[in-house]
Amino acid sequence: MALITCKECSKEYSDTAVACPNCGARIKKPRLWIRIPLALAALFFAWAALRDRSPEEIEMAQQRSAIKLCWDEQARKSNSIGSAQFIAGACERMETEFEQKYGHKP
């Protein structure tokens, strides 16, 4: 049992009450027809977040992450010009291999 605040008189009362004991204002509770679509939407989002991904999807995600990390490393200001060029070549090679394997850019 919790206390809620009346929207009319700002007094606190039990959440199990049908109306505010101070002013008599009725409590508006969400209707069932509102709860069902919300519950279905929540279930859908939970399913989408937890569904099993195929091994190919997991591998693609890992390779995309590695390519992004490569470009982030290349963009570091502490790299010398030669190092930056070398890393850029490696990143481009990773992107080319991804394109050849999956048929689209990462």
C-alpha positions in Angstrom: 0.0 0.0 0.0 1.4 3.4 -1.0 0.3 7.0 -0.5 -0.7 9.1 -3.5 -1.4 12.8 -3.8 -4.8 14.0 -4.7 -4.7 16.1 -7.9 -7.6 18.3 -6.6 -6.7 19.1 -3.0 -3.0 17.9 -2.8 -3.7 15.8 0.3 -2.1 12.3 0.5 -4.2 9.2 0.8 -4.0 5.4 0.2 -3.7 4.1 -3.4 -6.4 1.5 -2.6 -9.1 4.2 -2.0 -11.7 4.8 -4.7 -11.9 8.5 -3.9 -10.0 11.1 -1.9 -11.3 11.1 1.7 -10.6 14.8 2.0 -12.4 16.3 -1.0 -14.1 13.3 -2.6 -12.4 13.5 -5.9 -12.5 10.1 -7.8 -9.3 8.4 -8.8 -8.8 8.0 -12.5 -7.2 4.6 -13.1 -5.9 3.5 -16.5 -8.5 1.5 -18.4 -7.7 -2.1 -19.5 -7.9 -1.2 -23.2 -4.9 1.1 -22.6 -2.9 -1.4 -20.7 -3.2 -4.2 -23.3 -1.6 -2.4 -26.2 1.2 -1.1 -23.9 1.9 -4.6 -22.6 2.0 -5.9 -26.2 4.4 -3.2 -27.2 6.6 -3.9 -24.2 6.6 -7.6 -25.1 7.5 -6.9 -28.7 10.5 -4.7 -27.8 11.7 -7.3 -25.2 11.4 -10.0 -27.9 13.3 -7.9 -30.4 16.1 -7.1 -28.0 16.5 -10.7 -26.8 16.0 -12.7 -30.0 18.8 -14.8 -31.1 20.9 -13.4 -33.9 22.4 -15.7 -36.5 26.2 -16.4 -36.4 26.6 -14.4 -39.6 24.8 -11.3 -38.0 27.1 -11.6 -35.0 30.2 -11.9 -37.2 29.1 -8.9 -39.3 28.6 -6.8 -36.1 32.0 -7.8 -34.8 33.7 -6.9 -38.1 31.8 -3.5 -38.2 33.0 -2.8 -34.7 36.6 -3.7 -35.6 36.5 -1.4 -38.6 35.1 1.5 -36.6 37.8 0.9 -33.9 40.4 0.9 -36.7 39.3 4.3 -38.0 39.1 5.7 -34.5 42.7 4.6 -33.9 43.7 6.2 -37.3 42.1 9.5 -36.3 44.2 9.9 -33.1 46.2 13.0 -33.1 49.2 11.3 -31.5 49.9 9.2 -34.6 52.8 10.2 -36.8 51.9 10.8 -40.5 53.4 7.4 -41.4 51.5 5.6 -38.7 48.2 7.3 -39.7 48.8 6.3 -43.3 49.6 2.7 -42.4 46.5 2.4 -40.2 44.3 3.9 -42.9 45.6 1.3 -45.3 44.7 -1.5 -42.8 41.2 0.0 -42.3 40.6 0.2 -46.0 41.7 -3.4 -46.4 39.3 -4.5 -43.7 36.5 -2.6 -45.4 37.3 -4.2 -48.8 37.3 -7.7 -47.3 33.9 -6.9 -45.6 32.5 -5.8 -49.0 33.8 -8.9 -50.8 32.4 -11.2 -48.1 28.9 -9.6 -47.6 28.3 -7.7 -50.8 27.8 -4.3 -49.3 29.7 -1.6 -47.4 30.0 -1.9 -43.6 
